[in-house]
Amino acid sequence: MKRKVLLGAILCELGILIGVTYARDIIPLLIASPLQQEVAQDYIGARALINQNEELYPVLITAYEKMGISLAAYHRSTHPPTAFLLVVPFALLDYRSSLILWMVAMFACIVLTARALGLAWKMSILAAVLALAWPPTIWSLGQFTPIWLLGLVLAYRFRRNPFVSGVNIALASLPKYLATPALLYHLWRRKLSVLIGFGVIWLVALAALFLLRPDAMSTYINSNIGNSLDQILRPNNGAVVVVAWRLGGWPGITTVAVLILCVLWTGLHNEGPAGWACLVWLGIAFLPIAWVYSLLPLLPWLVMTIRSSRAISRILAVSALLLPYMASLPSENHWFVALSIALSGISLAFASSGETPLTAATIRQDLASWRVSIIRRFNLNI
């Protein structure tokens, strides 16, 4: 009876937290500025790939004004042109229509992620809908992070085929490169065919860029000399390395370096999902610029970690999942983003060092046991 009351209280408190966060912060901003999504800058770049008369890396505030977006962005995009390449099919439409289709596509990526993890289609859709209650997910609908998420989950699912796994890692890395640490899973085990799959996708992408706009890469490099550093030094940057430097200087950087090495070591020596999750985490940890939506690729791995045999892993994973509610808007409370990344890494390292193998079958068994448990505790007739 006490456990039933406690579980009910926890679910009620979580519901209140989600309701307050969305009603106070997220929904009002989405209503007030529905077009203000990060993919807008990639839409601008994609249009420039199609039409060489347009500037590939304009000052964003001017370009945004032409699209009806009011945002004081006095800098140029830091995204690579390979990110623009993914938006080219959507750039054939006006921005409002392309944004709607993009969000639908990103939601589909989340559904496919759940499906790739072994859930049935109905459960996958339900899982994706429920995931929208987590701030990084709702903001990711206008970003690239669902592609990163799906690509690395597919790469893990097909890890027994290094070539296919490499293809998926490459697709995940096209927007911002930092899905590439997952290659270490195969390279550590001397499965070099992963580099062939990875290289094929990147060669195709670079060839497509060259055909569309031969000066794309050179323009990107020239545009980001100084521009990238300016964005990294923004006071609201939640990247864990940047925050560590600001808080602790060299001792802070040393602490993060030790954490990265520990996560890398435990990840390389574990062939299960927590080991893979450690390598996913490395990409998040190395981000030079991080916002709340940057956490999305960690979501399924943190949820899996909650079933870890180690209490410390479960506690840290839950904490990492709750912290984004304190940073529910992309440009605010960046300290909580950095802390969530750090706690995720510690949680995954502990889980990886004492993991029970996880498969699609065990996921289904867990879901079935949780469902039976909830029905029994709340006397539901389902």
N, C-alpha and C positions, 0 to 999 in steps of 0.2 A: 504493500500500500504506500509506504514511504517513497519507494523508488518511483511509483506511478505519479505521485504528487510532485516529486522533484523533477521528473522528466517533463510533466505538464508545465511546471513553473519555468523551466529553461526554455521550452518552446514558446511560451507566452512572451518572455523577455526578449527572445530573439525576434519574434514577430513585431514587438514594439520598436526594437532597435531598427529593423528594416523599414517599418512604416514611417517612423519619425525621420530617418535619414532621407528617404525618397520624397516624402511630402515637403520637407523643409529645404532640401538642397537640390536633389537631382531633377525631379519633375519640373519645378519652376524654371530651372535653367534650360531644360529641353524644350519647354513651351516658349520661353522668351527668345531663345537663339537656336532654333531647330537646324539651321544650316551650318552652325559653327562646329564643324567636325574636322579632325586632323586630316582626313582623306581629301579635304578641299585643296590642300597644297599639292597633293598628288594628282588631283584632277587637272590642276593648272599645268603641271609638268607633263601629264599625258596628252593634253591638248597641244602642247608645244612639240611633242614628239610627232604628232600627226601633221601639224602646220609649222614649218620651220620659220615662218615669219613672226611667230610668237616667241617671247623670251622664255627660255627654259627655267631659269632661276631668277624671277623678278623679286623685288621687294614685296613682301606678301600683303602689306596693308593696301597697296594700290591695286593689286590683282584681286584681293578680296572685295574691295568696293565695287568692282565691275560685276561681281557675282552676287551682290546684295548682302554681303557679310560685313558686319561692323565689328572689327577686331583690331586692336592696336598692336599689330605685328610688324615692327619696323626692321625685320630681318628677312633673310632669304631661307628657303627650305634647306634643311640638312639631310634630307632623304636622298638616297642614291637613285639614279635613273632606272635601275632595275625595279624599284618600287613603282615608278611611273608606268613601267611596262605592264604591270598587272592591272592597271586602271584603264588602259587604252580602250578595251571593249566598252567600258562605261562612259568614256569621254566622248563617244559619238552622240550622246544625248545631252540635253541641257543639264545643268548641275543638280537642280532639284530632283529630276527624274532619276539621274544616275545615282544620287545619294540614297534614294529609296531602294533601288535595286541592289546597291552595294550593301546596305544594311540587311536586306533579305539574304544576300549571298553569305554574309558573315554569320548570320544566324544559322544558315544551312551548314556552315563549317563546324559550328558548335554541335549541331545535331549529329553530323557525321563523326565527330570526335567521340561522342558517347557511343555511337554504333560501333566504331572501331575498337572500343574498349569492351565490347561483348554484350551490350544491352540490346534488347529488341527494339524495333523501330518506334513503337508507341512509348516505351520507356525512354528512348533516346530523345524524343521530342519533349517529353515531360521534364527530363533532366535539363535540357537546354532552356526551357521556360523557367524552371526553378533557378538555374544559374544566373538569370537576369536579375535576381534579387541580390546579387553580389556586385558592388559598384564597379570593379574592374571589368566585369562582363558587359554591363549596360553601356559603359563608355567605349568598349571595344567594338561595338557595332559600327562605329565610324572610323575604325583604325585598321591596322594590318594584323594585330595580335591573334585573331582567330585563325589566320593562315599559318602563323607560327605554331599555334596550339595544335591544329590538325596535322600539319606536316610532321611534327615530332612524335605525335601519337601513332601515326601511320608508320613512321620509321621504326618505332619500337615494335609495333605489331609484326612488321616484316623483317625484324632484326636477323632472322635465320637466313635471309637472302640479302647479303650486304649490298649488292647492286641496287635492288629496289629500295632498300633503306637509304642508300646514298641519294637516290633520286628525290625521295621525300624530304631528306634533310636539306637538299639544295633548294627545293621549292619553298621550304620554310625560311631559308636564309636570304632569299631574293629581296625582301623588303628592307632588312636592316642587318644582314650578315650574321648576327649573333646567335643563330641556331647552330652554327658550325661546331661548337664544342661537342655536340653529340657524335661527331665523327670519331672522337677518341674511343668510344665504346668498341668500334670495330678495329681501329688502328692498334689499340692495345692488344687485341687478340690476333693481330697480323692478318686481318681480312681486308686486303688492300683493294678488292674489287669495289668497295664502297666509294673509293675515290673516282672510279670510272663512272658510276652512276651520278655522283655529285658533279663531276667535271662535264659530263654530257649536257646536263641541264644548264649549267653556267655558260658553256660554249654557245648553246642555242640562244640563251638570253642575250649574251653580248653580241652575237651575230644579228639578232633582231634589232637591237639598239643601233648597231652600225648601219643597218639598212634604213631604219626610220630616220636616224639623225646621227651622222658620223661624228659630230663634235660633242655628243652627249657626255661621255666620260671626262673629256678634257674640261668641258664647261663645269661639270660637277666638282672636279678637283680645284679649279681656279676659284669657283664661287665659295668653296668651303675653307679656303685659306683665311683663317681669322674668324670666319663666321661660326664655324663649329665650336671653337674655343669660347666665343662670346656666349653661345647657348649653354655650353657646359657650366659656365660660371654664373648662370642665372641663379638668383637667391632661392628660387622655389624648385630647384632641381633635386629630385629624390633619389638619384643614383647613389648606391650604397658606398662606393669608393669616394665620391665627392663629399657626401655627408660625413664620412669618417675623417676625411682630411680637415674639414671645417671644424669638427668637434675636437679632434685629437691630434691634428698634425701628423707627423711621422709615426708616433705610437698608434694613432688611429688607423693609418694605412697598414702598419705592420699587423695589427689585429685582424683586419680584413684579409690580408694576405695569408695569415695562418689559417683563417676560416676557409678560404678558397682551397688551400692545399689539403686541408682535412677532408673537405667535401669531395675534391677530386680523387684523393686516395681511396676513400671508402666507395666512391662510385665506380672506379675502375676495377675494384676487386669484388664487385657484386653484379651478377648477371640478371638479377630480378628487376622489377619495376622501380624500386627505390634507388638501385644503382643507376639506372637510366635517368631517373628524376634528378639525381645529383648533377648529371651532365646538362640536363635542361636548365637547372638552377644556375650553372656557371654562365650561361648566356645572359641571364637576367642580371647576375652580379657584375658582369663586365659592361653592362650598358653605360655609356657615358652620360646619357640623359634618360631619366626614368620618371614616369608619372604613374598614377594609380592603375591605369589600364595595362601597364607593362607587366603586371603580376598575373595576367590571365593564363599564360602558358603553364603556370604552376598549379592551377586549380585541380585538375584530376589527380595529380600526384599528391597534393596535400590531403585531398579527400581520402585517397587510399591509405595515407599514412595514419589516419585516425584509427585504422584497424590494426596498427602496429602493436606488437607484443610489449613494447616499451612505453611506460606511462609518460616519460619525459618527451618522447616523440609525439604522442597524442596531444599533450598539453601545448607544446610549441606549435604544432600544426593548427590547432584550434585558434591559438593566439594570432598566428599569421593570417588566418582567414578572417578574424574579427577586426584587425587593425585597419583595413581599408575603409571601414565605416567611419573611422576618424579622419579619413582623407577622401571623402566622397566626391569632392570636386577635383578635376585634374590638376589645377594650379594651386591647391591649398594643402597645408599641413603635410609638407613633403617629408618631414621627419618620420611620420608613421609609415610612409611607403618604404623608406630605407630600413626601418626597424622590421617591417614585415618581411622584406627580402632576407635580412640577417637571420631572423627566427626561422624562416623557411629552410635556409641552408643548414642550420644546426639540427632542426627536426629531421630533415632528410638524411643527414649524416648519421644520426643515431639510428634511424630506421634502417638504413642500408647496412649498418654493422650488425644488425640482429633481425634480419627479415625472414618472414615466412613467404615462400614463393606464391606469387599471385598470378592467376590465369583467368581467362574469361569464365571458366567453370566456377572458380572460387568467387568471382564477382557476383555471378548469378546466385550462388549459395548464400552469400552475405545478404544480398537484396531480399531473398526469400526469408531468411531468418529474421532480418529486421522487420519485414512486413508482418510475419507471424507474431513477433514480439510486440509490435505496436497494437495489433488487433487484440491480443490477449490483455495488454495493460489497460487499454481503453474500452474493452468490451465492445469492439466494433463488429458489426455484422456485414462483412463484405464477401 
